[in-house]
Amino acid sequence: DDVLDPYRSRGRDCEQITAAYGQVFSMMDDDFPWLESMTASEAAVRIGCASQAHTWFSRTDSKLEIYCANHVPGQKLIVRINGELHPINGCLAARIDTCRWLVSMEQESAILEVVP
């Protein structure tokens, strides 16, 4: 589609556009390794599940509890917190950057230890 449109192709042929897309995807893989590749249909299902989920949190100095009604196994949340998160039960957690974590809910409720 971009090849056929002179404005969007900016005079580039199919090989050049393919290489440019490859550079963008490579940059995304390097900068955002936690993102997953999926089709538009898969994304629509994920968004639908997320919109049906009712999530709330409870936090103390040393513990974060997450509750997710209408939970779908593997549902992902981004948690912003100063410190580290160590899953105790019900989830997996992976650091995205200095203050954000990707939490994958394995159960309807999860408990994580908060380490300053």
N, C-alpha and C positions, 0 to 999 in steps of 0.2 A: 504494500500500500504506500509506504513512504517513498519507494523508488519511483512510483508513477506520479507523485505530486512534486512538481519542480520546487515549490517553496520548502517543503519538508525535507526533500532530498538534498537541497543546497548544491545541486550539480554532482552529487556523488552517485556512483553506480552501486549495484547490489553488493559486490565484494567489500567496498569501502563502508557501506552502511552496516554490514554484518560485523566487520572488524570494530566499528565504533560501538555497536551494541555489546560485543564481547568485552570491550574495555569497561563499559558501564557495569556489566554483571560481575566482572572481576573485582572492580572497586567495591561493589556492594558486598561480595563475599568476604573481602578483606576487612571492611569497616563494620559490617553488620553480620557476623557469622551466626548469630542466633535467629536470623530470619530464615523462613522455610520457603522453598519454591513450591508453588501450587497453581492449579488451573483456576480460572474464574469461578467455575462451578464448585470446586473445593473451598475456595475462599467464601463463597456465598453460604455454604453449609456452616462453616466456622463462625461467620458473622451472625448467622441466625441463632446458633447455639449460644454465642456470647450475649446476644440481646435478650435471650430467655433466662440467662443466669442472673441470680440475685446474690451478689457478693458483698460481704461485710467483714470487717477486721476488728480485732481486739488486741491491744498492745500493752505490755508492761515494759519495764526497763530491760528485761532479759528474755522476753517471749513475745512472739507474734502468732496469733491464732487467726486463721482464715476460714471462713465459712462460705460455701458456695451452693445455694439451693438450685435445683435443676442442673446439677453438675453433669458434665460429660467427661469421662476419663481422658486425661491428657490436656484438658483445657488449660490455656496459658494465661498468666497474669504478669504484668510488669509491676514490680514493687520498688518504690523509691525509698531508700532508707540509708542513713549514715551508719556505717559499720558493716559487719558481715552477717549473713544468714546461714544457719546450719539446720537443714531439715531434721526434725525429730520423727515425725510420721505424717503420712498422707500426701506427700509431695516430693518433688525434686526441685533443686534450685541451682541456677547457674548465673554467675556474675556477668552482667552486660558491660558495665563500666564502673567507675568509682563509687557511684551511689545508686545504681539500678540493677535489679535482679530479675531474671526470667524464672518465674515459679510455674511449674507444671503440676497441676492438681491431679493426683491419682485417686483421691477420695473426696467426699463431699466436705470434709473438714481436714485441716492440716495445722500442724504446730511446728514452728521454726524457732530455734534459739537465736537471739539477737546478741551479737558480740560487738561491743563498741570498737 
